[in-house]
Amino acid sequence: MNEYMLNLEQLAVDYNQQEPTDIIRLALEKFSTTAISFSGAEDVVLIDMAIRIDPEISVFCLDTGRLHSETYKFIEQVRQHYKIVIDVLSPDSAALQKMVKEKGLFSFYQDGHHECCDIRKVLPLKRKLATLTAWITGQRKDQSPDTRATIPVLEQDSVFSSTTHRLIKFNPLANWSSAKVWEYIRQNDVPYNPLHARGYRSIGCEPCTRVIIPNQHEREGRWWWEEETQKECGLHVKITGTSNNQRLNITSAS
């Protein structure tokens, strides 16, 4: 293993206009433990690209216990289509039981979705990311003008990095539009969740996702009872910038 000193901000500039496959290749070649976070259409595009580079790509997804039945079948479809192992992450049963016992199954309609998302999504993800040096996500700038408009193609993770564990996040599709994602899906016969054909654009847990009408933004189908600036579950945050001289020790996977 060789150790590299990489300037993340300079890499983000250098790779900003590169193809997603080039960004994925960088992640897989330079970081010893990298995985793709899988949930939606964008993420299967990433899997389709990554598997051409490394057939043994690591993939994980979050099973919140509240997904649509179509989503569970979709996860299995992707597993079989690409012949990959998908690490399905579950929430801590004790924490989940305590919340449901005290607040019921639909408390998020009254007091916001963040507590539920923390237990069902954020904490299981945190445990997984503690085992990785980098992860690859399907975030796009046009997914949410309020929270994702400035995401770079790569960054030090501002949520899950710590003083003892620095984690890099790759967003290879940051500059792609929804239309470009679906063009790739059609041209490459990529599997997608059948809920998309029924008017669901952004798909999360069943109680927190609904069909949108024409001309609505895709995120308007998520947590529709809350303010636009609250429509994140805690897995990602808006980038505020870091030092121009930021450097990070990483270990090469080569």
Helices and strands as residue ranges (DSSP letters): E 3-7, H 8-14, H 20-30, E 34-37, H 41-53, E 58-62, H 69-82, E 86-89, H 93-103, H 108-111, H 114-117, I 118-122, H 123-129, E 134-136, G 141-143, E 154-156, E 168-170, H 178-188, G 194-198, G 206-208, G 218-221, G 228-230, E 247-251
